Amino acid sequence: MSWLRHLLALFALGTHIGIRGIVATGEHGESEAALRHVRRHFITVATSAPR
C-alpha cells in the first residue's frame, strides 16, 4: 500500500515522532526501510513547505 507508506512518513515527520517511532508501534506492517525510502525519494522541502 503505497499511499499508507506516504501517509505514515508524512505523519512521522510532521509530528516529530520520527520514522523509528512510527515503526515501533507495529500496527501497520510497514518496515522502517520502506518508510525511509518514501522519505528519500518522494518527500522534499519543496513538497512539504507551506505556500
ZAFIPA-627920 format. One line per 2 residues: number of its first residue (from 1); for each residue x, y, z of N, C-alpha, C. Coordinates in Angstrom, 2 decimals, decimal comma. Example, Ala and Ser with C-alpha at 12.3 -4.5 7.8 and 13.67 -1.06 7.14 Angstrom:
BEGIN
1> 13,19:-5,69:7,80:12,30:-4,50:7,80:13,20:-3,30:7,80  12,85:-2,25:7,08:13,67:-1,06:7,14:12,90:0,03:7,87 .
This chain:
BEGIN
1> 0,84:-1,18:0,00:0,00:0,00:0,00:0,88:1,25:0,00  1,08:1,77:-1,16:1,96:2,92:-1,31:1,41:4,15:-0,59 .
3> 0,11:4,36:-0,66:-0,47:5,55:-0,03:-0,28:5,51:1,47  -0,32:4,32:2,06:-0,13:4,20:3,50:1,30:4,56:3,89 .
5> 2,27:4,13:3,08:3,67:4,48:3,36:3,88:5,98:3,30  3,30:6,63:2,32:3,43:8,08:2,20:2,80:8,78:3,40 .
7> 1,62:8,33:3,76:0,92:8,94:4,89:1,69:8,75:6,19  2,20:7,56:6,43:2,97:7,29:7,65:4,25:8,11:7,70 .
9> 4,93:8,24:6,56:6,17:9,03:6,53:5,88:10,49:6,82  4,83:11,03:6,22:4,46:12,43:6,49:4,05:12,63:7,94 .
11> 3,28:11,71:8,48:2,86:11,80:9,87:4,06:11,75:10,81  5,00:10,86:10,52:6,20:10,72:11,36:7,01:12,01:11,38 .
13> 7,15:12,63:10,23:7,94:13,86:10,15:7,18:15,06:10,70  5,89:15,13:10,44:5,08:16,27:10,87:4,85:16,33:12,36 .
15> 4,80:15,19:13,02:4,55:15,16:14,46:5,82:15,02:15,28  6,97:14,94:14,62:8,28:14,79:15,26:8,38:13,48:16,05 .
17> 7,55:12,51:15,71:7,69:11,18:16,29:8,88:10,47:15,65  9,03:10,69:14,37:10,11:10,06:13,63:9,69:8,72:13,06 .
19> 10,41:8,31:12,06:10,08:7,06:11,37:10,28:5,87:12,30  11,33:5,89:13,08:11,58:4,78:14,00:10,45:4,66:15,03 .
21> 9,92:5,79:15,48:8,81:5,76:16,42:7,53:5,20:15,81  7,29:5,53:14,57:6,11:5,00:13,87:6,24:3,50:13,69 .
23> 7,43:3,05:13,31:7,65:1,62:13,08:7,52:0,84:14,39  7,90:1,46:15,50:7,84:0,79:16,79:6,42:0,43:17,21 .
25> 5,42:1,17:16,71:4,04:0,83:17,04:3,65:-0,49:16,42  4,12:-0,76:15,19:3,90:-2,04:14,55:2,48:-2,37:14,16 .
27> 1,57:-1,42:14,19:0,17:-1,69:13,90:-0,17:-1,60:12,42  0,82:-1,37:11,57:0,55:-1,12:10,16:1,27:-2,08:9,24 .
29> 2,30:-2,73:9,71:3,02:-3,72:8,92:4,04:-3,17:7,94  4,36:-1,88:8,02:5,36:-1,29:7,13:6,73:-1,31:7,82 .
31> 7,77:-1,50:7,02:9,12:-1,57:7,58:9,74:-0,17:7,63  10,76:-0,06:8,46:11,49:1,21:8,56:12,16:1,54:7,23 .
33> 12,69:0,54:6,57:13,36:0,75:5,27:12,38:1,28:4,23  11,15:0,77:4,24:10,16:1,24:3,26:9,79:2,70:3,51 .
35> 9,63:3,07:4,78:9,29:4,46:5,09:10,45:5,41:4,80  11,66:4,97:5,07:12,82:5,81:4,74:12,98:5,97:3,23 .
37> 12,64:4,93:2,48:12,68:5,02:1,02:11,70:6,09:0,53  10,49:6,09:1,08:9,49:7,09:0,70:10,00:8,48:1,04 .
39> 10,58:8,65:2,22:11,08:9,97:2,62:12,18:10,45:1,68  13,11:9,56:1,36:14,24:9,94:0,49:13,81:10,29:-0,92 .
41> 12,86:9,55:-1,46:12,54:9,69:-2,88:11,33:10,57:-3,18  10,43:10,76:-2,23:9,19:11,45:-2,54:8,91:12,69:-1,70 .
43> 9,56:12,82:-0,54:9,29:13,95:0,35:10,50:14,87:0,35  10,31:16,10:-0,12:11,38:17,08:-0,14:10,90:18,34:0,58 .
45> 11,81:19,25:0,80:11,44:20,51:1,44:10,42:21,26:0,59  10,59:21,21:-0,71:9,68:21,91:-1,60:8,27:21,32:-1,54 .
47> 8,13:20,02:-1,34:6,79:19,44:-1,30:6,13:19,60:0,06  6,90:19,86:1,10:6,32:19,97:2,42:6,24:21,39:2,95 .
49> 6,75:22,36:2,22:6,72:23,76:2,67:5,35:24,37:2,41  4,84:25,14:3,37:3,56:25,82:3,16:3,69:26,90:2,09 .
51> 2,63:27,15:1,39:2,65:28,17:0,33:2,02:29,44:0,81 .
